[in-house]
Amino acid sequence: MSTITIVNNADNYEVVRVAIYWRPVGATTLNTIAWRVVSPPPGGGQTVIAIPDNFGVYANYPSQGDDPNDPNAGNRTPILSFNEYTARFVIGTSVSQDSQVTTAAIAQVYTDLVLNEVRIDNDFSNGVWTHITKDGDDIYAPQVVWPGAVRIVDIRPSLNLAIVSPSLSSAGRLADEVTTRVQTSIHEGETATVLGSMWKGYSITVT
């Protein structure tokens, strides 16, 4: 497990909040969400964030009476752990021993792999919310995959930082928040230092 460090050297002991997020390779989308939001102590204080090696993947879908637009509601498959940038998962059907209950199941398969693609196929009878996580939290916004459809994601390293407004929490969409226009790339093992102020603007330097 590696780490990144964020230091708060903002002016006047100002409190800042820094979003840590995965940016889709080659593009920025409205589905970019904060994986973590941290607030290092002012006056040179620092926060160290552990970056787990493994990713997780799972699916959930609404039960009767659940809000289908809630990406966390209803039944959920187990979380499968993986650490490759190339992987494929299939969501299928699991039937109870008495054949009375049908639920979704998820399995990793090793056929039809495409380099640098994480693929999630939905062979279940219902649409499902799909999640790709680190340390239990989504790194990309959950997406619905309908029966017979597939979700393809590039999860190669693409960690970024941005100063965000106090209202943003982990799993919040950056597109819905006040955020710095320039996002700063950071690699595991590096240290980012926040400079500036709310009134003069912020900058982040990485060493």
VMD Tcl script that draws the C-alpha trace (Angstrom):
set ca {
  {0.00 0.00 0.00}
  {1.40 3.40 -1.01}
  {0.52 6.91 0.15}
  {0.22 10.50 -0.93}
  {0.68 13.48 1.41}
  {-1.17 16.81 1.31}
  {0.24 19.85 3.17}
  {-1.82 22.97 3.95}
  {0.37 26.08 3.57}
  {-2.55 28.36 2.64}
  {-2.33 31.96 3.81}
  {-3.63 33.14 7.19}
  {-4.08 29.62 8.61}
  {-6.97 29.12 6.20}
  {-8.84 25.84 6.26}
  {-8.95 24.15 2.85}
  {-10.63 21.01 1.54}
  {-8.90 18.94 -1.10}
  {-10.69 16.36 -3.25}
  {-8.77 13.28 -4.35}
  {-10.26 11.66 -7.43}
  {-9.61 9.37 -10.36}
  {-9.86 11.14 -13.69}
  {-10.91 8.94 -16.62}
  {-7.88 8.49 -18.85}
  {-7.99 10.89 -21.79}
  {-11.13 12.75 -20.70}
  {-12.88 14.64 -17.95}
  {-16.56 13.80 -17.54}
  {-19.52 15.01 -15.51}
  {-19.38 11.69 -13.68}
  {-16.10 12.53 -11.96}
  {-16.54 12.10 -8.21}
  {-14.38 12.65 -5.15}
  {-12.94 9.41 -3.77}
  {-11.71 11.24 -0.67}
  {-12.06 14.80 0.60}
  {-9.48 15.81 3.20}
  {-8.75 18.96 5.19}
  {-5.12 19.10 6.36}
  {-4.58 21.24 9.49}
  {-3.75 24.88 8.68}
  {-0.33 26.37 9.21}
  {1.67 23.62 7.51}
  {-0.26 20.63 8.80}
  {-0.40 17.54 6.65}
  {-2.67 14.60 5.92}
  {-1.33 11.27 4.67}
  {-3.74 9.26 2.51}
  {-3.22 5.54 2.05}
  {-3.83 4.26 -1.48}
  {-4.74 0.54 -1.41}
  {-3.26 -1.66 -4.11}
  {-6.50 -3.48 -4.88}
  {-9.68 -2.36 -6.59}
  {-13.15 -3.70 -5.84}
  {-16.17 -4.29 -8.07}
  {-19.79 -5.08 -7.20}
  {-23.35 -4.51 -8.36}
  {-26.61 -3.67 -6.63}
  {-30.22 -3.40 -7.76}
  {-33.44 -2.21 -6.10}
  {-35.77 -4.46 -4.15}
  {-39.51 -3.90 -4.30}
  {-40.25 -0.49 -2.84}
  {-36.66 0.80 -3.19}
  {-35.86 3.91 -5.17}
  {-34.33 2.63 -8.43}
  {-32.41 5.90 -8.78}
  {-30.52 5.29 -5.53}
  {-27.15 3.75 -6.51}
  {-26.79 2.14 -3.08}
  {-30.28 0.73 -2.52}
  {-31.55 -2.82 -2.49}
  {-29.71 -6.09 -3.01}
  {-25.95 -6.13 -3.41}
  {-23.53 -8.73 -4.72}
  {-20.33 -9.49 -2.82}
  {-17.37 -7.23 -3.59}
  {-14.71 -8.90 -5.75}
  {-11.15 -7.69 -5.24}
  {-8.68 -7.36 -8.12}
  {-5.43 -5.52 -8.83}
  {-5.09 -5.66 -12.61}
  {-5.84 -2.90 -15.11}
  {-7.26 -5.55 -17.44}
  {-10.20 -7.54 -16.08}
  {-13.66 -8.77 -16.98}
  {-16.64 -9.47 -14.72}
  {-19.99 -11.03 -15.51}
  {-23.15 -10.41 -13.50}
  {-25.34 -13.49 -13.73}
  {-28.11 -15.29 -11.84}
  {-27.94 -17.24 -8.60}
  {-30.87 -19.46 -7.55}
  {-31.46 -20.58 -3.97}
  {-31.44 -24.30 -3.09}
  {-35.23 -24.39 -2.91}
  {-35.47 -22.54 -6.25}
  {-37.65 -19.88 -4.62}
  {-35.22 -16.95 -4.63}
  {-33.29 -15.54 -7.59}
  {-30.54 -13.03 -7.01}
  {-27.69 -11.45 -8.95}
  {-24.21 -12.93 -8.68}
  {-20.89 -11.55 -9.92}
  {-17.87 -13.52 -11.12}
  {-14.51 -12.68 -12.66}
  {-13.85 -14.37 -15.98}
  {-10.69 -14.60 -18.03}
  {-11.96 -14.75 -21.61}
  {-12.31 -11.96 -24.21}
  {-10.02 -9.64 -22.25}
  {-8.97 -6.33 -23.82}
  {-5.77 -4.63 -22.66}
  {-6.35 -1.80 -20.15}
  {-10.11 -2.36 -20.02}
  {-12.16 -3.32 -16.99}
  {-15.36 -4.75 -18.43}
  {-18.61 -5.52 -16.58}
  {-21.19 -7.57 -18.53}
  {-24.77 -7.76 -17.28}
  {-26.32 -11.18 -17.99}
  {-28.83 -10.76 -15.15}
  {-32.55 -10.26 -15.83}
  {-32.62 -6.77 -14.29}
  {-30.61 -3.61 -14.69}
  {-27.95 -3.14 -12.03}
  {-25.87 -0.30 -10.61}
  {-22.18 -1.10 -11.13}
  {-19.46 0.12 -8.77}
  {-15.66 0.25 -9.05}
  {-14.06 1.03 -5.71}
  {-10.91 1.46 -3.68}
  {-11.03 0.87 0.06}
  {-14.79 0.42 -0.20}
  {-15.57 3.78 -1.85}
  {-16.42 4.48 -5.49}
  {-13.66 5.95 -7.63}
  {-16.03 6.59 -10.54}
  {-19.71 7.44 -10.37}
  {-21.90 4.31 -10.25}
  {-23.53 3.51 -13.58}
  {-26.62 1.49 -14.47}
  {-25.98 -1.41 -16.87}
  {-29.17 -2.82 -18.35}
  {-29.63 -6.52 -19.20}
  {-27.44 -7.45 -22.15}
  {-25.28 -4.31 -21.85}
  {-21.66 -3.82 -20.83}
  {-19.71 -1.14 -18.97}
  {-16.09 -0.55 -19.94}
  {-13.74 1.55 -17.78}
  {-10.04 2.43 -18.01}
  {-8.69 2.41 -14.44}
  {-5.01 3.05 -15.12}
  {-3.41 5.42 -12.56}
  {-4.82 8.92 -12.91}
  {-4.98 10.44 -9.42}
  {-5.81 14.14 -9.30}
  {-6.34 16.84 -6.69}
  {-8.59 19.89 -6.63}
  {-9.50 22.48 -4.00}
  {-13.25 22.21 -3.44}
  {-15.99 23.99 -1.54}
  {-16.83 23.02 2.06}
  {-20.06 21.31 0.99}
  {-18.41 18.54 -1.03}
  {-18.07 15.14 0.61}
  {-16.59 11.85 -0.55}
  {-18.62 10.41 -3.44}
  {-19.80 13.93 -4.33}
  {-19.76 14.88 -7.99}
  {-17.15 17.49 -8.78}
  {-19.34 18.86 -11.55}
  {-21.89 19.96 -8.94}
  {-19.42 21.87 -6.77}
  {-17.23 24.95 -6.77}
  {-13.79 23.63 -7.59}
  {-10.49 24.93 -8.93}
  {-10.43 25.04 -12.71}
  {-7.00 23.46 -12.93}
  {-6.78 19.97 -11.49}
  {-3.39 18.75 -10.32}
  {-2.05 15.30 -11.17}
  {-0.28 13.41 -8.39}
  {1.46 10.05 -8.27}
  {1.64 7.66 -5.39}
  {4.50 8.53 -3.04}
  {4.41 12.25 -3.83}
  {3.59 15.28 -1.63}
  {1.21 18.09 -2.63}
  {1.40 21.52 -0.98}
  {-1.54 23.94 -1.06}
  {-0.69 27.66 -1.33}
  {-2.77 30.84 -1.65}
  {-6.13 31.82 -0.21}
  {-9.84 32.03 -0.91}
  {-9.48 35.66 -2.00}
  {-6.28 35.37 -4.03}
  {-6.80 31.90 -5.47}
  {-5.10 28.61 -4.74}
  {-2.26 26.62 -6.24}
  {-1.02 23.10 -5.59}
  {2.60 22.13 -6.08}
  {3.66 18.48 -6.20}
  {7.08 17.18 -5.25}
}
mol new
graphics top color blue
foreach p $ca { graphics top sphere $p radius 0.5 }
foreach p [lrange $ca 0 end-1] q [lrange $ca 1 end] { graphics top cylinder $p $q radius 0.2 }
display resetview
